[in-house]
Structures are given as structure tokens and as C-alpha cells.
């Protein structure tokens, strides 16, 4: 088979096409061989291409297994592959997350699963994101869940989640997590609930741990979305319009 020859070709494009083909060819005859080779080489581009191929073309449970293995050896997020698989079969995403949460393993994998479910699977995906935010011990997984909820749930649920993040000292004591709350607030602002944005924004502005760049971003969000008659904390008035 030419694909077996081309997988070691000096031309990277030919090699990539051959590896993608062999991953799904002949009812999985070469799959394990290709996965092992990709894992051994730790070629970031190859792994990214194979994760998408797996998500699109393998049976869902075979695909999630491949994604789990390949994502372990790459520093690049494979979010697109997880989202594509989630559109094909949300249950395999949900089951994988619940199993890894029960096992207490692979927080990086859990984070990708929550992003895929929360942004692609409607009410069921948001339910899983809420489960992750409430019970997952890993702060990055909880951050992904927070983004999904703030960006896709109703504004009342979004506000409740961001307020809970601010109330949780183990989460919000980290300046980088406070910055994540600011970013999530931008998602909530898109829903147009100005009162919720105001309440959360004012609490964030009081946090001394908020980094300067995140503070500026927060002030910009508040200036852009709040009504002209909204009250601002001292020193943070609405930007004046230039010209007559």
C-alpha cells in the first residue's frame, strides 16, 4: 500500500495525508500502529491533524479513545477536535467526562471535554458544565465550565456562576482566575443584562489582586455596555465623547 510508504516520505504533506488515511483505513487495521507512531514522535502538527480526523471519521467511542491518547502528548489544545466529536455524539463526551471525574484523572482532558460539551450541546451541555463548575476540583476545568455557562446560559444563571466564582477564595484568590472572570463577564455582557454586569463588575473592581491589564479590560467592558446614566465607582466615570 502506497500510504505505508508515504508515511515516511521526506515530504511532510505526503506524510500527513498518508498517516490520516491509515488511521481510518481497512476497519482500523493500521490504527494502533499509527497512534503509537504519532505518540512516539510527538509531532504537534501531526497530532492535531490526527485528532480532527479521528473526531470526524472514527466511531465515537474509538474517536474519544484516540483523542484521550493523543491529547496526552501534545501541548496544543485540541479543542476543535473535541467540539467536532461532540456534535457527532454528545453522549460519548458526557460519559468520558463523568468517568474521568470519578477517577480523579486527566484534568487536561476533562477541561477539553467540558469546553466541547458546554459550547455545543445546548441544555445538556450546560448541565454538564454546571456539574463541573460545582464539583470538579481542578481550577482550569472550573474556568472552562464558567466560560461555557457565562457564554451560553441565561443571564441569571451566568451571574450566579460568576458570583460563586468570586465567593470561592480557592478560585478567585489567584489573579489569573480573576482575569478569567473578567473575560467571562464579557460573555455575559453580550446578553445585555446591564444590571448583572454592573453588580459583578463593581465586585471585581474592589479586588486588589486584579492585575492592571484585567482592570483596564473590566473598565472598558463597563463603559461599553452600561447605560449612560449608570453609576460608576470613583475615578471610573464614563469616557467623555470627543468633539462638539
N, C-alpha and C positions, 0 to 999 in steps of 0.2 A: 504494500500500500504506500502510495507516494506521501501521504501525510506523515507516516513514521519517519520517512527520510527528511522531509521538510522541517520536522520539529527540531532538528539540529542544524538547520541551514544557517549560513552566515547572515542571511538577510532577515532582520528582525520581523519584518512584516510577514514574510512567508512562515516564519517560525510561529508567530502568533496565530495565524489562520489555522495552521496545522494542529496546534495544541487545542484550540477551541473546537475544532472538528472532532478530534479524538476524544475529547471529554464526553461527547454525547453519542458517538458513533457505535454501531453494532450492539445496541442494547447494553451499553455500559462495559463492553469488553475491555476497553483501554482506560476506563475512568480512574481506577485506583492507581495505575501506573502514572497517569498524567497528574493526578493530585499530589502524589508523592514527589514527583519531579518538580512541580511548581513550588511545593513547600520547601524542598531542599535548596532550590535556587534563591528563594525569597525575592524574586524579581517583582517589584511593585507594579509595574505596568502589566505584566503577565497575570498576576493575581487579580488585579482589578478587572481585566477583561474576562477572566475565567469566572469570577463571581457573577458578573452580569449574564454570561452565557448559561451558567448553572441556574440562576434565578428564572431565566426566560424559557429554558428548554428541558431541564430535568423534571422528573416527577417531584412535586412539592417536598415530600419528605426526604428524597435524595438530595434535593437542592439545599434544604436547610442544613443537612449534614455537611455538604460541601462548603457552604458559607461559614459554618462554625469552624471547620478546619482551616480554611484559607484565611479567614479574618484573624486567626491567632498569630500569624507570622507576618503581618503587614502593619505598618504604622499609619497607612492611609485609611480614613474612614471608608467603608463600603456601603454607605447609606443608600445609594441609588439601587444597588442590587437587592438590598433588603426591602426597599419600598416596592420594587417591581414584583418580587415574590409575594409580598403582602397583598397586592392587587389580584394576584392569581389565586391565592389561598390564604385567607387571613387566619384560619384555624391553626395552620402549622406554625404561624408566627406566635399566636397566643399560647399554644401548648409548649413551644420551646421556651418562651419567657417564664411561664409558671414552673416548668421543670428546673430551669437554672436558678430561679429564685429559691425554690425549695431546697436545692442542693447547696446553695450559697456559693456558686462558682461563676466564673466568667462575667464579671460586671461589665467589661467592654462589649461583650456580645449582647448582654441584657440591654445595654444602652441603645445599641443599633435596633434591636427588636422593638423597643418602646417608641423610638422615633418613627419607625415604619408603621407600627400599628396606630399610633396616635394621630398621624397626619393622613392616613389613607383609609381608615376603616370606620369612619362615622362614629355612631354612638358606642358601638362595641369597642372600638379602638380607644376612645376617650375613657371608657370604663377601665380598660387595662392600664391606661396612663395614670388614672386616679389611684388604682391599686399600687402602682409603682411609686407614685409620689408619697402615698401614705405609709407604705410598708417596706420599700426597698432600702437597705442600709447604705447603699453606695450613693454619695452625693452627685456624681455625674449622671447616674441613672435618674435620680430625682430631678436633676436640672433638665434633662431631656423631657421628662414627663411634664414638668412645669411649662416648658415651651409649647408642648403639644396642647395642653389644656388652655393656656392663655391665647393660643392662636386659633383654636377651633371650637372651644366650648362657649356657652353663653357667657355674657359679661359678669353675671352674678357668680357663676362657678369660677371664672377666671380670677375675679377679685378675691374670692375666698381662698383660692390656692396661693396667690401671691402674698396675701396677708399671713397665711400659715407659714410660708417660707420666711417671712420677716420675723415671725414669732419664734421660730425654731433657731435657737442660738447655735446649735451644732452645724446648721446650714448657713445662716446669714452672718456668722462671725467671720467668715472667710471673705475678704474684699472681692475676690474674683466671683464669688457666688452672688454678692450684692450687685456686681456688674451684670450678671446674668438676669437678675430680677429686673434691672433697668431695661435690658433687651426684651424681656418677656412683656414688660409694660407697654412697649411699642406695639406688640401684637395686640394687646388688649385695647390700646388706643384706637386701633383700626376699627373696632366695633362701635366706636362713637359714644361710649358711656363716659362722659366727661367727669361726672361725679366720682366714679370709681377711680379714674386716672388721678384725679385731684387728691383723693384720700390716700392712695398708695404713694403717689409722688411726694406728698408732704412728709410721710413717714420716712421715706428713703432719704430725703434731704437732711433729716436730723441725724443720719448715721455718719459718725465721724470716720468710720472705716471705708466710706465710699471713695474710691480713687478719683483724682481730679478729672480724668477723661470721662469717667462714667457720670460724674456730677454734671459736667457740661452737657453730656448727651441727655441726661434726665431733664435739665432745664430747657433744652431745646424741645424735647417732647412736650413738656407742659406748655411752653409758649405757643407751640403749633396747634395743639388740639383743644385747649381750654377756651371757653367763651371769653369775649373781650372784657366782660365785667367780673371775671373770676378774680379772687383774691390770691395774691402770691406772698410767700414769706418775704420778710425784709431783705432788700438787696437783690430781689429777683423779680423786678417788675417786667411787664410785657415789653418786648422790644419796640422802640418807637419807630414809626414809619418815616422814611426819608422823603424829602420833598415837601411841596405845599399840601 
